[in-house]
Amino acid sequence: MPEIEQNIDGQTIQSESFSKKNLENRSFTSCAFNSCDFSQAVLRNAKFCSCTLSNCNFSLVKLEGCRLQDVQFSDCKIVGAEFFKCEKIIFSANFKNCLLQYCNFSDLNMKNSSFKGSKLKDNHFTNTILKGVDFDGVDLSGTIFHNCDLCNADFSSSTQYDIDLRTNKIKKAKFSFPEAAGLLRTFDITIV
C-alpha cells in the first residue's frame, strides 16, 4: 500500500506492513486485516470501527486517542500496547487466541469483553471494569488486577491467575479448583 488513504471502508487488507508507519487520524471501518504488521505504527487519533485483525502483529503501537470500537483480534501478537491511552468512552475490543504481553488496560470499561483462549502474560488491569468478561482458557501468568470490577467474570478454565480479593470486586465471578486456591495467597495462610 504505497499511500495510505485517509478513510478506508469495507476492505480486506492482506499481508501488508504498516510497521513504523504513521496512520495518525486515519479511519478504518468494517475492514479485515489479515497477517498485517502494525508493529511500532503510530495510530494516534486513528479510528478502527467494526474491524477484524487476524494473525497480525500489533506490538508497540502508539495508541494515544485511538478509537477501537467493536474490534475483534484473533491469533494476534500484541506486546507493549498501552490500551489505556485509547479513547475510553467507546472502547470495545475482543481477543481470541492472542498473545498479549506487557499490555496496560487500566481505566477502561471492558464490560462483557472476551479474551477466550489467549495468553495474557504480565499485563496490567487497574481500575478496569471487567464485569462479565470471558477469560475462558486464558493463561494469566504475571497479570495484575488492582481495584477492578470482576463481577460475573468467568475464570472457570483460566490458569495462573493471582487476584487479590481485598482490592478487587469478584461477586458472582466463576472459578474452578484447583486454580481457585490461588485466590487465598494474599492471606498468608496454609492450606493442608
Residue pairs with C-beta under 8 A, 6 or more apart in sequence:
1 13
1 16
4 18
4 21
4 23
4 26
5 26
6 25
6 26
6 27
7 26
7 27
7 29
8 26
8 27
8 28
8 29
8 31
9 28
9 29
9 30
9 31
10 29
10 30
10 31
11 31
11 32
12 31
12 32
12 34
13 31
13 32
13 33
13 34
13 36
14 34
14 35
14 36
15 34
15 35
15 36
16 33
16 36
16 37
17 36
17 37
18 36
18 37
18 38
18 41
19 37
19 38
19 39
19 40
19 41
19 57
20 39
20 40
20 41
21 41
21 42
22 41
22 42
23 41
23 42
23 43
23 46
24 42
24 43
24 44
24 45
24 46
25 44
25 45
25 46
26 43
26 46
26 47
27 46
27 47
27 49
28 46
28 47
28 48
28 49
28 51
29 47
29 49
29 50
29 51
30 49
30 50
30 51
31 48
31 51
31 52
32 51
32 52
32 54
33 51
33 52
33 53
33 54
33 56
34 54
34 55
34 56
35 54
35 55
35 56
36 53
36 56
36 57
37 56
37 57
38 56
38 57
38 58
38 59
38 61
39 57
39 58
39 59
39 60
39 61
40 59
40 60
40 61
40 62
41 61
41 62
42 61
42 62
43 61
43 62
43 63
43 66
44 62
44 63
44 64
44 65
44 66
45 64
45 65
45 66
46 66
46 67
47 66
47 67
47 69
48 66
48 67
48 68
48 69
48 71
49 67
49 69
49 70
49 71
50 69
50 70
50 71
51 70
51 71
51 72
52 71
52 72
52 73
52 74
53 71
53 72
53 73
53 74
53 76
54 74
54 75
54 76
55 74
55 75
55 76
56 73
56 76
56 77
57 76
57 77
58 73
58 76
58 77
58 78
58 81
59 77
59 78
59 79
59 80
59 81
60 79
60 80
60 81
61 81
63 81
63 82
63 83
63 85
63 86
64 85
65 85
65 86
65 87
66 85
66 86
66 87
67 86
67 87
67 90
67 91
68 83
68 86
68 87
68 91
68 92
68 93
69 90
69 91
69 92
70 92
71 92
71 93
71 94
72 93
72 94
72 96
73 93
73 94
73 95
73 96
73 98
74 95
74 96
74 97
74 98
75 96
75 97
75 98
76 95
76 98
76 99
77 98
77 99
78 95
78 98
78 99
78 100
78 101
78 103
79 99
79 100
79 101
79 102
79 103
80 101
80 102
80 103
81 100
81 103
81 104
82 103
82 104
83 91
83 93
83 103
83 104
83 105
83 108
84 104
84 105
84 106
84 107
84 108
86 108
88 107
88 108
88 109
91 108
91 109
91 110
92 110
92 113
93 110
93 113
94 113
94 114
94 115
94 116
95 113
95 114
95 115
95 116
95 118
96 114
96 115
96 116
96 117
96 118
97 116
97 117
97 118
98 115
98 118
98 119
99 118
99 119
99 121
100 115
100 118
100 119
100 120
100 121
100 123
101 119
101 120
101 121
101 122
101 123
102 121
102 122
102 123
103 120
103 123
103 124
104 123
104 124
105 123
105 124
105 125
105 128
106 124
106 125
106 126
106 127
106 128
107 126
107 127
107 128
108 128
108 129
109 128
109 129
110 128
110 129
110 130
110 133
111 129
111 130
111 131
111 132
111 133
112 131
112 132
112 133
113 130
113 133
113 134
114 133
114 134
114 136
115 133
115 134
115 135
115 136
115 138
116 134
116 135
116 136
116 137
116 138
117 136
117 137
117 138
118 138
118 139
119 138
119 139
119 141
120 138
120 139
120 140
120 141
120 143
121 139
121 140
121 141
121 142
121 143
122 141
122 142
122 143
123 140
123 142
123 143
123 144
124 143
124 144
125 143
125 144
125 145
125 146
125 148
126 144
126 146
126 147
126 148
127 146
127 147
127 148
128 145
128 148
128 149
129 148
129 149
130 145
130 148
130 149
130 150
130 153
131 149
131 150
131 151
131 152
131 153
132 151
132 152
132 153
132 154
133 150
133 153
133 154
134 153
134 154
135 153
135 154
135 155
135 158
135 161
136 154
136 156
136 157
136 158
137 157
137 158
138 155
138 157
138 158
138 159
139 158
139 159
139 160
140 158
140 159
140 160
140 161
140 162
141 160
142 160
143 161
143 162
144 162
145 161
145 163
145 164
145 168
146 164
146 167
146 168
147 167
147 168
148 168
148 169
149 168
149 169
150 163
150 168
150 169
150 170
150 173
151 169
151 170
151 171
151 172
151 173
152 171
152 172
152 173
153 170
153 173
153 174
154 173
154 174
155 161
155 163
155 173
155 174
155 175
155 176
155 179
156 174
156 175
156 176
157 176
158 179
159 179
160 179
161 179
161 182
162 182
162 185
163 170
163 182
163 183
164 186
165 183
165 186
165 187
166 186
175 183
181 191
184 191
